[in-house]
Amino acid sequence: MSGSAEALSRRRQNLMVGVAGGLACLFFVLDLLLPLGIADAVLYSAVVFLSAASSYRRLPVVAATVCSLLTFIAAPFSPRVPGLPVWFEWGNHLLSLFAVWAPVAFVHQRRRTEWLLKEVSERLEQRVEERTADLAASRQALERNEEQLHTLTGRILTAQEEERRRIAQDLHDDVNQRLALLMLELQGVDRRLGPLSTEAQEGVRNVLKGMEELSDEVRYMAYRFHPSILDDLGLKAALQRLLDDFSSRSGVKALFVHQPLDHSLGKTAATALYRVVQECLSNIARHAKATRVEVEVTVEEEGVVVMVRDDGMGFDQMAINRTEGGLGLLNMRERLLAVQGSCEVESMPGRGTTVSMYVPLVRVAT
């Protein structure tokens, strides 16, 4: 295809050169027939312009040179005008040569300008390519840094959860068990001492009650660090327990809606969703002034969607987006990004808040 186009272009160039040569011959004949005092050499400028339209860079100069020679050759053979001074005839004849070489200067300047523009354009394109390559390299480096940051964040969150799980286990299996043994020993000492005064019995009962309350607090602290129900019974049971506890402590009515979860989530994904819901409920209790909270778990073909809605006071989402949210929102998003998930927040002042979480099953299926 390119060979045929090149052959066609070459034929056009040859045809153009042939036409220019034919015109030069025609004008030479006219030069012989017309009187010397007529500046007919200006017609040769058409030959120069025609040759300038070809792709041969030196052709305009060659054409102007040939036309000038033809003009000088025809001058002695051209007829004279009676009574016209010789200097006038030759002056007109020579001045008409200006029309032959003026197009050469014009074409030369035009081609020089085109060459300069082409050079500037090539330099500009080169600089644009270099800049584009630098931007592409910077973008790739930024993407790698973001990926490394997300990976590091995921590792930190995983290590944090493992440490929470260990602390919760220590609190439950060690500290709480010791408190239970101390309560049993104190009850045994009370029985061995026999009847005590009213004040002493009241003191022993207060100590036992305080130790029982402390045991409950330690048990709740262990549950806050890492709910064992999440590992034993799964995400839905853990969320139900979390909502029940939230409702009893805050007085906010909580509704849990869920679908059967046929696919089992991995521990990392389930923990991420649980922690995000926990953060949402904590924010609702502190800021939303809500009277109703709804948590909905929906199973899609490729992932699990968890939505937390409240009817609280809401907030200006545009202002939050401009400041990229607080640490709580950033923590929620990073937790879900660590399991290839996502988190979206929708809110309006006076119309409550909706937090949507998504975790793909393909990434986390066990």
C-alpha positions as CSV (number, residue, x, y, z in Angstrom):
1,M,0.0,0.0,0.0
2,S,2.8,2.4,0.9
3,G,4.8,1.4,-2.2
4,S,1.9,2.3,-4.6
5,A,1.3,5.6,-2.8
6,E,5.0,6.4,-3.2
7,A,5.0,5.5,-6.9
8,L,1.9,7.8,-7.4
9,S,3.6,10.7,-5.6
10,R,6.7,10.2,-7.8
11,R,4.6,10.3,-11.0
12,R,3.0,13.5,-9.8
13,Q,6.4,15.1,-9.2
14,N,7.6,14.0,-12.6
15,L,4.5,15.4,-14.2
16,M,4.9,18.7,-12.4
17,V,8.5,19.0,-13.6
18,G,7.4,18.2,-17.1
19,V,4.7,20.9,-17.0
20,A,7.2,23.4,-15.7
21,G,9.6,22.6,-18.5
22,G,6.8,22.9,-21.1
23,L,5.8,26.3,-19.8
24,A,9.5,27.4,-19.8
25,C,9.7,26.5,-23.5
26,L,6.4,28.3,-24.3
27,F,7.6,31.4,-22.5
28,F,10.9,31.3,-24.4
29,V,9.0,31.3,-27.7
30,L,7.0,34.2,-26.6
31,D,10.1,36.0,-25.5
32,L,11.5,35.5,-29.0
33,L,8.3,36.9,-30.6
34,L,7.6,39.9,-28.3
35,P,9.6,43.1,-28.5
36,L,12.5,43.6,-26.2
37,G,11.0,46.5,-24.4
38,I,8.1,44.4,-23.1
39,A,8.9,42.8,-19.7
40,D,7.6,39.4,-20.7
41,A,10.2,37.6,-18.6
42,V,7.8,37.9,-15.6
43,L,5.9,34.9,-17.0
44,Y,8.8,32.7,-16.0
45,S,7.8,33.3,-12.4
46,A,5.0,30.9,-13.0
47,V,7.6,28.2,-13.8
48,V,9.4,29.0,-10.6
49,F,6.3,28.8,-8.5
50,L,5.3,25.5,-10.1
51,S,8.7,24.0,-9.4
52,A,8.5,25.2,-5.8
53,A,5.4,23.0,-5.3
54,S,7.5,19.9,-5.9
55,S,9.4,17.9,-3.3
56,Y,12.8,18.6,-4.9
57,R,14.3,21.3,-2.7
58,R,16.8,22.7,-5.3
59,L,14.3,22.7,-8.2
60,P,13.2,26.4,-7.8
61,V,16.8,27.6,-8.0
62,V,17.5,25.4,-11.0
63,A,14.3,26.7,-12.7
64,A,15.1,30.3,-12.0
65,T,18.6,29.9,-13.3
66,V,17.4,28.2,-16.5
67,C,14.7,30.9,-17.0
68,S,17.3,33.6,-16.6
69,L,19.5,32.0,-19.2
70,L,16.6,31.7,-21.6
71,T,15.9,35.4,-21.1
72,F,19.4,36.4,-21.9
73,I,19.5,34.0,-24.9
74,A,16.3,35.4,-26.3
75,A,17.2,39.1,-25.9
76,P,19.4,39.5,-29.0
77,F,16.8,37.8,-31.2
78,S,13.8,39.7,-29.9
79,P,12.3,42.4,-32.2
80,R,12.9,46.1,-31.4
81,V,10.4,48.9,-30.9
82,P,11.2,51.8,-33.2
83,G,12.1,55.0,-31.4
84,L,12.5,53.3,-28.0
85,P,15.9,53.9,-26.3
86,V,18.1,50.8,-26.1
87,W,18.7,51.4,-22.4
88,F,15.0,51.3,-21.7
89,E,14.5,48.1,-23.6
90,W,17.4,46.3,-21.8
91,G,16.4,47.9,-18.4
92,N,12.8,46.5,-18.6
93,H,14.2,43.2,-19.7
94,L,16.6,43.0,-16.8
95,L,14.2,44.3,-14.2
96,S,11.7,41.6,-15.3
97,L,14.3,39.0,-14.0
98,F,13.4,40.2,-10.5
99,A,10.0,38.5,-11.0
100,V,12.0,35.3,-11.7
101,W,14.2,35.4,-8.6
102,A,11.7,36.9,-6.2
103,P,9.7,33.6,-5.9
104,V,13.0,31.8,-5.2
105,A,13.6,34.1,-2.2
106,F,10.0,33.7,-1.0
107,V,10.2,29.9,-1.3
108,H,13.6,29.8,0.5
109,Q,12.3,31.9,3.4
110,R,9.1,29.8,3.5
111,R,11.0,26.6,3.6
112,R,13.4,28.0,6.2
113,T,10.4,29.0,8.4
114,E,8.9,25.5,7.9
115,W,12.2,23.9,8.8
116,L,12.4,26.1,12.0
117,L,8.8,25.3,12.9
118,K,9.5,21.6,12.3
119,E,12.6,21.7,14.5
120,V,10.7,23.5,17.2
121,S,7.8,21.1,16.9
122,E,10.2,18.1,17.1
123,R,11.9,19.5,20.2
124,L,8.5,20.2,21.8
125,E,7.3,16.7,21.0
126,Q,10.5,15.3,22.4
127,R,10.1,17.4,25.6
128,V,6.5,16.3,25.8
129,E,7.5,12.7,25.4
130,E,10.2,13.1,28.1
131,R,7.7,14.8,30.4
132,T,5.1,12.1,29.7
133,A,7.6,9.4,30.4
134,D,8.6,11.2,33.7
135,L,4.9,11.5,34.7
136,A,4.3,7.8,33.8
137,A,7.3,6.8,35.9
138,S,6.1,9.1,38.8
139,R,2.6,7.6,38.5
140,Q,4.0,4.1,38.6
141,A,6.2,4.9,41.6
142,L,3.2,6.5,43.3
143,E,1.1,3.4,42.6
144,R,3.8,1.2,43.9
145,N,4.1,3.3,47.0
146,E,0.3,3.2,47.6
147,E,0.3,-0.5,47.1
148,Q,3.2,-0.9,49.5
149,L,1.4,1.4,52.0
150,H,-1.8,-0.6,51.7
151,T,0.1,-3.8,52.2
152,L,1.9,-2.4,55.2
153,T,-1.3,-1.1,56.6
154,G,-2.9,-4.5,56.2
155,R,0.0,-6.2,57.9
156,I,-0.2,-3.7,60.8
157,L,-4.0,-4.2,61.2
158,T,-3.5,-8.0,61.1
159,A,-0.7,-7.8,63.7
160,Q,-3.0,-5.5,65.7
161,E,-5.8,-8.0,65.6
162,E,-3.5,-10.8,66.6
163,E,-2.3,-8.8,69.5
164,R,-5.9,-8.0,70.5
165,R,-6.8,-11.7,70.3
166,R,-3.8,-12.6,72.5
167,I,-4.7,-9.9,75.1
168,A,-8.4,-10.9,75.1
169,Q,-7.3,-14.5,75.6
170,D,-5.0,-13.6,78.5
171,L,-7.7,-11.5,80.1
172,H,-10.2,-14.2,79.8
173,D,-8.1,-17.2,80.6
174,D,-5.7,-15.7,83.1
175,V,-6.9,-12.5,84.8
176,N,-10.5,-13.5,84.9
177,Q,-9.7,-17.0,86.2
178,R,-7.5,-15.5,89.0
179,L,-10.3,-13.2,90.0
180,A,-12.7,-16.2,90.2
181,L,-10.2,-18.1,92.4
182,L,-9.8,-15.1,94.6
183,M,-13.6,-14.9,95.0
184,L,-13.7,-18.6,95.9
185,E,-10.8,-18.3,98.4
186,L,-12.5,-15.2,100.0
187,Q,-15.8,-17.1,100.4
188,G,-13.9,-20.1,101.9
189,V,-12.1,-17.8,104.4
190,D,-15.5,-16.3,105.3
191,R,-16.9,-19.7,106.0
192,R,-13.9,-20.8,108.1
193,L,-14.0,-17.7,110.3
194,G,-17.4,-18.4,111.4
195,P,-19.9,-15.7,112.6
196,L,-18.6,-12.2,112.1
197,S,-19.8,-8.8,113.1
198,T,-22.3,-7.0,111.0
199,E,-19.6,-4.6,109.8
200,A,-17.2,-7.4,108.9
201,Q,-19.9,-9.3,107.0
202,E,-20.8,-6.1,105.1
203,G,-17.2,-5.5,104.2
204,V,-16.8,-9.1,102.9
205,R,-19.9,-8.7,100.8
206,N,-18.7,-5.4,99.4
207,V,-15.4,-7.0,98.5
208,L,-17.1,-10.0,96.8
209,K,-19.4,-7.6,94.9
210,G,-16.5,-5.4,93.8
211,M,-14.6,-8.5,92.6
212,E,-17.6,-9.7,90.8
213,E,-18.0,-6.4,89.0
214,L,-14.3,-6.3,88.2
215,S,-14.7,-9.8,86.7
216,D,-17.5,-8.6,84.5
217,E,-15.5,-5.6,83.4
218,V,-12.5,-7.8,82.6
219,R,-14.8,-10.1,80.6
220,Y,-16.3,-7.2,78.7
221,M,-12.8,-5.8,78.1
222,A,-11.7,-9.1,76.7
223,Y,-14.8,-9.1,74.4
224,R,-14.0,-5.6,73.3
225,F,-10.5,-6.5,72.4
226,H,-11.6,-9.5,70.4
227,P,-15.0,-11.2,70.5
228,S,-14.4,-15.0,70.6
229,I,-17.9,-15.4,69.1
230,L,-16.5,-14.0,65.9
231,D,-14.1,-17.0,65.6
232,D,-16.6,-19.6,67.0
233,L,-19.9,-18.7,65.4
234,G,-19.1,-16.3,62.5
235,L,-19.8,-12.8,61.4
236,K,-23.6,-12.8,61.7
237,A,-23.6,-14.0,65.3
238,A,-20.9,-11.5,66.3
239,L,-22.8,-8.6,64.7
240,Q,-26.0,-9.7,66.4
241,R,-24.2,-9.7,69.8
242,L,-22.6,-6.4,69.0
243,L,-25.9,-4.8,68.2
244,D,-27.6,-6.2,71.3
245,D,-24.8,-4.9,73.5
246,F,-24.9,-1.5,71.7
247,S,-28.7,-1.2,72.2
248,S,-28.5,-2.1,75.9
249,R,-25.7,0.4,76.6
250,S,-26.9,3.3,74.5
251,G,-30.7,2.9,74.6
252,V,-30.8,3.2,70.8
253,K,-33.2,0.8,69.0
254,A,-31.1,-1.6,66.8
255,L,-32.4,-3.8,64.0
256,F,-30.3,-6.5,62.3
257,V,-31.4,-7.7,58.8
258,H,-29.4,-10.4,57.1
259,Q,-29.4,-13.0,54.4
260,P,-28.1,-16.6,54.7
261,L,-24.4,-16.5,54.1
262,D,-23.6,-19.7,52.2
263,H,-19.9,-18.7,51.6
264,S,-17.7,-18.6,54.7
265,L,-15.6,-15.5,55.1
266,G,-12.0,-15.6,56.1
267,K,-11.0,-14.4,59.5
268,T,-9.3,-11.3,58.2
269,A,-12.4,-10.2,56.1
270,A,-14.9,-11.0,58.9
271,T,-12.8,-9.1,61.4
272,A,-12.5,-6.1,59.1
273,L,-16.3,-5.9,58.6
274,Y,-16.9,-6.4,62.3
275,R,-14.4,-3.7,63.2
276,V,-15.9,-1.2,60.7
277,V,-19.4,-1.9,62.0
278,Q,-18.1,-1.5,65.6
279,E,-16.5,1.9,64.6
280,C,-19.8,3.0,63.0
281,L,-21.8,2.2,66.1
282,S,-19.2,4.0,68.3
283,N,-19.6,7.1,66.1
284,I,-23.4,6.8,66.3
285,A,-23.3,6.6,70.1
286,R,-21.0,9.6,70.4
287,H,-22.2,12.0,67.7
288,A,-25.3,11.0,65.8
289,K,-28.0,11.4,68.5
290,A,-29.9,8.7,66.7
291,T,-33.0,6.8,67.9
292,R,-32.8,3.9,65.5
293,V,-29.9,2.0,63.9
294,E,-30.2,-0.7,61.2
295,V,-27.5,-3.1,60.1
296,E,-28.1,-5.0,56.9
297,V,-26.0,-7.9,55.5
298,T,-26.6,-8.7,51.8
299,V,-24.8,-11.5,49.9
300,E,-24.2,-10.8,46.2
301,E,-22.7,-13.1,43.6
302,E,-19.2,-11.8,44.1
303,G,-19.1,-10.3,47.5
304,V,-20.8,-9.4,50.8
305,V,-22.4,-6.0,51.4
306,V,-22.9,-4.6,54.9
307,M,-24.8,-1.3,55.4
308,V,-25.2,0.6,58.6
309,R,-28.0,3.2,58.6
310,D,-29.1,5.6,61.4
311,D,-31.7,8.4,61.7
312,G,-29.3,10.7,63.5
313,M,-28.3,14.3,62.9
314,G,-26.0,13.5,60.0
315,F,-23.2,15.8,58.8
316,D,-22.0,17.9,55.8
317,Q,-20.5,15.3,53.6
318,M,-18.8,17.9,51.3
319,A,-16.9,19.3,54.2
320,I,-15.8,15.8,55.3
321,N,-14.7,15.0,51.7
322,R,-12.6,18.2,51.5
323,T,-10.8,17.3,54.7
324,E,-10.6,13.6,53.6
325,G,-12.5,12.6,56.7
326,G,-11.2,11.9,60.2
327,L,-9.1,9.1,61.6
328,G,-12.1,6.9,62.1
329,L,-13.2,7.1,58.5
330,L,-9.6,6.6,57.3
331,N,-9.2,3.6,59.6
332,M,-12.4,2.0,58.2
333,R,-11.4,2.4,54.6
334,E,-7.9,1.1,55.3
335,R,-9.3,-2.0,57.0
336,L,-11.5,-2.8,54.0
337,L,-8.7,-2.0,51.5
338,A,-6.5,-4.5,53.3
339,V,-9.1,-7.3,52.2
340,Q,-9.7,-5.7,48.7
341,G,-12.9,-4.2,49.9
342,S,-14.3,-0.7,49.9
343,C,-16.3,1.7,52.1
344,E,-18.7,4.5,51.1
345,V,-20.3,7.1,53.4
346,E,-23.5,9.0,52.5
347,S,-24.9,11.6,54.8
348,M,-26.9,14.9,54.9
349,P,-27.5,17.2,57.9
350,G,-30.7,16.1,59.6
351,R,-31.2,13.0,57.5
352,G,-28.9,10.5,59.1
353,T,-25.9,8.6,57.7
354,T,-25.5,5.4,55.7
355,V,-22.2,3.5,55.6
356,S,-21.8,0.9,52.9
357,M,-19.1,-1.8,53.1
358,Y,-18.2,-4.3,50.4
359,V,-15.9,-7.3,50.6
360,P,-15.4,-9.6,47.6
361,L,-15.9,-13.2,48.2
362,V,-13.4,-14.2,45.6
363,R,-10.6,-12.7,47.5
364,V,-11.5,-14.0,50.9
365,A,-13.3,-17.3,50.3
366,T,-12.0,-20.2,52.4
